[in-house]
Amino acid sequence: MSELAPLKHEHHTLGNLASKRKAKIDVNHLAAPVVSGGIEQTNINHYRTKNTGHGFAAEDANALNDLLHGRKVDLTGKTRELNGADRIVDGVQVQTKYCQSAKASIDAAFENGQYRYPNQVIEVPKDQYKEAVEVMRQRIQEGQVPGVTDPARAAELVKEGSITYRQAVNIARAGNIDSIVYDIKSRAVSTTFAFSLSFAITFVTLRAQGVDSKVALRSSLVVGLKVGGVSMLSGVITAQLLRTRLIGGVGKVVAKNAIDSIFKTELGKRFIIQYASAMNGQAMKGMAARNYAAKSLRTNVVSGVVVTLVMTTPDIYRAAVSRNVSWAQVSKNLVVNASGVAGGIAGAAGGAALGTMLFPGAGTAVGATVGGVLGGLGIGIGASTLSKALMDFVVVDDAKEMVDMLPDLLEPLAIDFMLTEEEIVKFSEGVCEKITPAFLRDMYKSEEKKTFVYEAFEPICESLVRQRAPVRLPTREDIFEAEAEFVVELQQFEKEEAIRALIATLRAAAELSEPSAAWVELDSDSSEESLMTAKATKWYRFGF
């Protein structure tokens, strides 16, 4: 059955009714550039540095905690300026020193017996703070802090860190509670951005398609939570992998070789410099830009692979465990997801570089952000759409296959419940509302699809039947009255049929007679045969 019923001058099939459901724009591929961009704002590339890796982790962890507490943080340490502050917190310059002991942490702030960070405070591990203040007090008493002579000011020059030395060491390593907790907290910022962006894009798209505000709001929240969840999980996994020697170390070498090849061309060189400047938030040149781009490429590749796997994992589970998705569908989704993610990353990189060119100077950060979002969105959607269109020629979606089967499976319901034209319209609407990805997966899994569909939509038919006006059987009096009327009509009908038969016979007889004059004169001497002929001729002339 290709059609449920003709409705109001047009044929409504299940397919065209379902096609009227408003589409949502796919924003999942934005997760990868959001994840990589957030990670690149940290010092994760230095976490594996021998002896000092935990110091970089301490810088990131303490800066993150300041941000989460609502403080204004400027990460000035990215410039790697000699003796420059690692960050400025609410106007205070902070230098982070995390060594194995309080004395070692304070001693690291002195060179040749003199304090080498004027106008800065030294941030030490949380568990070393009290002892570190005493060490600084002694240094002041010995005249090793220029411009400070009062030992009581030692507490002003020492800042208590938000984490301990051991926590900093753990954060620099993969696979422990401290590093995972830190990654979750640090990814919370980028996850919020991913949620807000996907929510806004989806809501605006649905409203532009005429979707009701409440429905659009609910759908946008679902999409936002999904993208936010993908960003969170992918970000944590990516950050953990980048801490390992295999992914972080080897990946950096591979990415560096790729960037070096691109950097040899003039166009590639300009692109890398613009991209590195955009992502770093300040102008970069030469080797600095090339090294930054290499690290960013490695992060983007790892995050892209992780995001693709995270997005595809539910399909793999459904195919391997739930068995409500085919492996062909899993393969198709993997290709489409990978294409969208790769397109999103490439688009974000190109958009960020282009944005810095269009908005140079103070507008670099704005240009990079806007360009990255637009580039990632546009290229990502284009790549995933093109990929899906090509894959449609190879693999038919499980969902489409199930929807194509539904009309034939729904026909018995329409027949069994003797649905009227208006009821079929409502039934079709109810069917479309119930057709969700989860329903289609359950239908695919079911071995008895005919029974599954019948039982799934039978309640809709029962509800429609209950809405019908009650029908009253006729009384005996009604039956007798109708019977009497029927008998009278039958008798009248039989009389009319007899008359018609007689006239037809006479006409036939008249046609067989010889032609005669227009009028036959009869007298008393005429024979009986002449009389009958005259009568027949007269009736014939008058059209009986």
N, C-alpha and C positions, 0 to 999 in steps of 0.2 A: 504494500500500500504506500504509494508515494505521497498521497494527500489525505489529510484527515477529513476534510469536507470543504465544499465551496462556501465561502463566507463573504457576503456583501460585495459582489462584483469582482472578487479576486480570490485566488486559491491560496490558502495559508498552509504551507507545509511545515513540518516540524523544523526542517532546516532553515527556512527563511524566518520563522518565528525566533529561533535560537540566534540567528544572525543579528537580530535587532537588539540583543543584549549589548549594553554599552561596553566597549573595549577599554582596557586600562593600558596605559603606556608602561612599557617594561623599563624599570629603572634599576634593576638588580646589578647590572654591569657597572654602575657607578661605585659600587662597594670597593672594587680593587684600587682605583686611584685615590679614594678617600683613605683606605688603609695604608697604602704606601706613603701618601703625603703625611699622614700622622706619624708614622714610624720615622720618616726622614727628619722630623723635627727633633728627634732624640739623638744621643751619642751612641746608639747601639752598635755602630760599626767599630767602636773602640772598646767594647765590653770584653773582647777576647785578648786585649793587650796585656801582656804579662806584667804583673805587679801593680799596674795602675788602672786596669780595666774596671775594678770596683769603684774607683774614684769617679769615673765618668758616669757609672750607674748611680752613684750617690748624688751627683749633680742633677741628673734627670729626676730622680725620686723626690729630692727635696724641692725642686722647682715645681713638680707636679702637685705636691702637697700644698705649696703656697697658693697655686692657682685654685685648687679645690677649696681652700679656705677664703677665697675671695680677694686675695691680695693681687696687686698689679705687678706683673713679672715681665721683665725685659731680658731675654736670653742673649746677653752681650757676649757670652763666651764663645759663640760660634766664630767670631772673628779671629780667635786664637792670638789675640794681641798679647805681647809679652807683658806679664804682670798685670794684665787687665782683669777686671772682675768677671766671674763666671756668669753672674746675673745681677740685676738690680731689682730689689724687692721694695716696693713703696718708697722709692728714692734712695734706698740704702744699698751700697755696693757690697756684694757678698763674694767671698773667695772660699771655695769648698776644699777642705783637706781631710781625707779619711785615711788614716794610717793605723797600724796595729795597736798603738798605745796613744794615750793623751799627749805624752811628751813628744812622741814622734809627729803627731798631727800639728802641734804648735811649732816644733822645730822646723817643719817643712815650710813655714811662712817666713823664715829668717835665712838670710844669706850673708856670709862673712860677718856674723854677729849683729846684723842690722835687719830690722823689720822691712820687708820688701814690698809690702802692700799698703802704702799710705792711703788714708781715707777709705779703707775697706775693713770689713769685719771678717773674722775667720770662722767658718762653719765647721764644726767638728761632730763626730758621731754622738748620738744621743746618750750613749752609755759612758762617754768620756768627758762630758761637759764640765762637771764639777772639778775634776782633776785638771782639765785643760785651763780653766780659769786661774787656778793656783800657779800653773806653769807660766802663764802669761803675766801674772802678778810679779813673779820673780824676774822675768825678762824686763819688765818696766823698771823694777828696782835697780837693775843692772845698767839702765840707761840704753837699752837696745831698741827702744821704740821712739823714733824721732818725734818731738812735739808732745810727748806724753810723759809726765813725771809722777803723776799720782797713781800708785798701785791699785787704788780702789776702782780705777777706770778699766781694770782688766775685764770685768764683766761686760763692759760696753764693746770691747774689741773681740769678744768671743760669742758666737751664736750657736745655740743648741740645735743640732740637726733633728729632723723628724724621724730618722731611722738610725739603727745601730750599725756598728762596723760589720757585724756578721750578716745583717740583712743586706747591706750594700754588696758584700761578696756574693751572697746568694742571688741577688737581683741580676748580677752580671752573668750568671750561669743559667743554663736551661734545665727544665724538669724539676723544679722545686716550688714549694708553696709560695715563698716570698716573691720569686720572679713572676709566677702566674698571677698572684694578687696585684702586683705592680702593673702587669700588662693589662689586666682587666680595668684597673683604675685609669691607666693612660689611654686605653682605647675608648673609655666612656665619653671622652670629649669628641673624638671623631665619629663615634656611633651616634651621638646627639646630632651632629651635623648631617650625617647620612639619613637619619630619621626625619629631620626637619625638611631636608631637600626633597626626599622622595614623597613625603606627605604633601608638600606644597605642589609639586609637579602633578601628582595623581589627582589631587582635589581640583586644581584648575582645569585639567584635561576633562574630567568627568562632568564638571559643571558646564564646560563649553559644549559638551555633547548633549546637554539638556537633562542630565541626571538630577534627580531630586537632591536637595542640599543635605538632608539627613543620610540618604543612601551614599552619597559621595563622601561624606565625612566618615562614615563607618568603613567604607572600602579603603579610603586613604589611610586610616589608622592601621588597618590590617597590613597594607603594603609597607607603610613606614616601619612597623614593628618587624616585618619580615626582613627588609633591607637592613634595618638596624641590627637585627640578630645576626645576619650574615656578616656584617661589618665587624661586630664584636668578636664572634667566633673566629673569623678569618684573621683578624688582627692579632689575636692572642697566639694562634698557631704560627702565623708568619713571624712574629717577634721571637717566639721560642726557637723556631728553625734557624733564624739568622744568628742566634747565639752559638750555634754549633759550628765546629770547624769545617765540616763537609759543606754545608749550605752557605754559611757566612763567608768562610775563607775561600773555598774553591769558586763559589759563585761570584765573588768579587773579582777574582782573576779572569774568569771567563767574560764578565761584563766589561772589565777594563780593556781587554783585547778588542771587543766589539766596538767600544767607544773610540779607541785609538784609530780603528779603521775609518770610522765616520769622520773623525777629527781631521783626517788628512785632506779632505775636500774643503774648499772655502765655504760652500753653502752649509756643509755639515758642521764646520767650526762655528759659524755664526749661530746656527740653531742650538748647538750645545751650550754656548755661552749665554744665549738668551734664556734657555730653559733652566740652566743652573742658577742664573741670577734671579729668575722668577721664583723658583722653589726655595732658594736660600734667603730670599727677602732683601738682598743687597747685590750690588754689582760684583761680578766675578769675571776673571780673565785667565787665559792660558791654562796652566797645569791645574790650578785650583778648580776651575770650571770643569775640566776634563775628569778630574778625580771625583768631584761631586756627582757628575753625570753618571760615572761608572757605578758608584754606590747606589744611586737612584735607580739605575737600570736593573741592578741585581735585586733591589727591593721590589721593584715593579714586577719583575718576572716571577719571583717567589710568591708575592701576594696574588698575582694573577692566577697562578696554578692553584694556590690554596683556595681562593674564592671560587674558582671553577669546580674544584672537587667538593667544596662545602655545598654549593648549589646543586650538584649532581648526586651527592650522597643519598638524599631521600629517595631518588629514583632507583639507585642501586639496591637500597634496602627493600623497596617495594618489589623489585624484580627477583631478588635472591631469597627474601624471607616471606613477605606478604604475597608475592606472586600475583599481584594485581596490575603489573606493568610488564610489557614485553622488553626483552633485552635490545631489540631493534629500536624501541622508543628510548631506552637509556642511551644508546649510542648516538641517536639523533639529538637528544637534549644535550649531551656532552659536547658535541660539535657546535651546536647553536650557542650554548653558554660560553664556550671557549672563544668563539668568534666575537660575541658581544663584549666579553671582558677584555680581550685583546684590543678591540676597537675602542673601548672606553679608555684604556690606558694610553693608547696612541693619541686619541683625540684630546685627552686631558693634557698630555705633554705638549702637543702641538698648539692647543688653545692657550696654554699658559705662556708659551714662548711668544705667540702672536700677541697676546694681551700685553706683555711687557713692552713690545714694540709700539703698540698703539697708545699705551698709557705709561710713558717713561717717567723716570724720576720718582716723585712722591706717589704716583699712581701705580707703581710697579706691583705692589702687593694686591691692589684691587684688580688690576688688569690680569694678573696671574690667576686669581681666584675665579673671576668671571669667565675668563677665557678657558680655564681648565674645566669648569662646570659645563659651559656650552659645548666645548669641544668633546668632552667625554660623553655628554648626553647625545649629541648629534651623531658622532662617528660610531658610538656604541650601538645606538638604535639601528643605524644604517647597516652596520656589520652583522648584527644578529638577525635583522629582517632579511637581508640578502642570503645569509647562510640558511635560514629556515626555508626560504623560497626554493633554494637549490636542493635542500635535503628532502623537501616534499616530493620531489620527483623520484627519490630513492626509497624513502620510508614513509608510509602513511601513518599519521598519528593514531595511537590507540583510541584517543578520544573521538576522533573523526570516524573511525571504524565503528565505534559503539553507537554514535549518533546516527550513522547511516542505517544501522540495524533497527533503531527504535520504532520507526513508523510501522513496520510489519509486526513488531512485537506488541504494539499498542492497539492494533486493529481489533483483536478479540475483546478488549475492554469496551471499546465503543459499541461493538455488536452486542455483547452480553448485557450491557446496561441500557441498550437502546437509546443512546444519547441523541438529543435533538441538536439542531444546528447551533442554537445559542449555547447549549451545554458543551458542545465540542470546542467552541471558542474559549470558554472558561477552562475546559480541560487542558487545552493546548497551553494556555498561560500558566496553569499549575505545573504542567510538565516542564516547561522552560525554567521555572523558578527552582525546581527540584534538581535539574541537571547541573551538578557541580563537579569539579575534578574528582572529589572523593567518591561521588556516586558512580561516575564513569569507571573509576578504578575498581570499585566493588563489582560493577557489572562485568568488567573484563575478567575478574577473578572467578566469577560464578560459572559453574559448569552448566547449570540449567538457566540460561539467560532468559528464556521465555517465562519461566516461573518467577524468576527474580524480578523482572520488569512488571509482570502482572501483579504480584504482591506489593511492589513498591508504589504503584499508582492506583491500586484498587481503592484505597481510602479516599482519593480525590473523587472518584466516580460515586462512591457511596455518599459523600457529602453533597454532590450535585443532585443525586436522587432524592435525598432528604429535603431538598429545597423545592421539590415539585409540589404543585397544588394537589391536595387529596382528591381522589376519584371515587364517587359514590355509585354503587351498583343500582340499576333501575328496580323499582318496586313492582309487585304483581300488577297493580293498576296501570303503571306505565307500559308494561309489556302487553297487557290486553288491549289497551288503547292503540298502541303501535300496530298490533296484529290486525285490529279491525280496519285501521286506515290502509294497511297493506292489502287486505282482501278487496276493499273497494277499488283501490288503484289497479289491482290485478284484473278485476272484472271489467272495469272501464277499458283497460288495455286490451283485453280479449275482444270486446265489442269493436273497438277501433281496428283491430287486426282483421276481423271478419269482414267488415265493410271494405277495407282496402283490398282484401282478396277478391271480393265480388266484383268490384270496379275493375280490377286488373283482368279478371276473366272476361268481362263484357268488352273491354277495350280490345283484348286479343281476338274475340269473335268478330268485332266490327272490322278489324284490319283484314280478316280473312274473307269478308263479304265482297260482292261485286260492287263497283262504284255505281251510284244512282244519282238522280237529279237532286238539286239542292233541297227540293221539297216534294214530298210524295203525297199525292191526293188520294185519300181513302174514301171508299164508299161502302155501302152496306153489302155490296156484292163481292168485295175483296176477299181473297182466301186468307186462311189463318197464317199461311207462310208469308204472304205479302204484308200482313199486319206486323208480324215479328220483325221483318226486315226494315219496315218503316220506323218502328220504335228504336231499333238499334241504330239506325242512321241518324235519327234525331238526337239521341243521347250523345252520339259521337260528335255531331256538329256543335253541340253546346259544351263540349269539353269535359264531360263526366269521365 
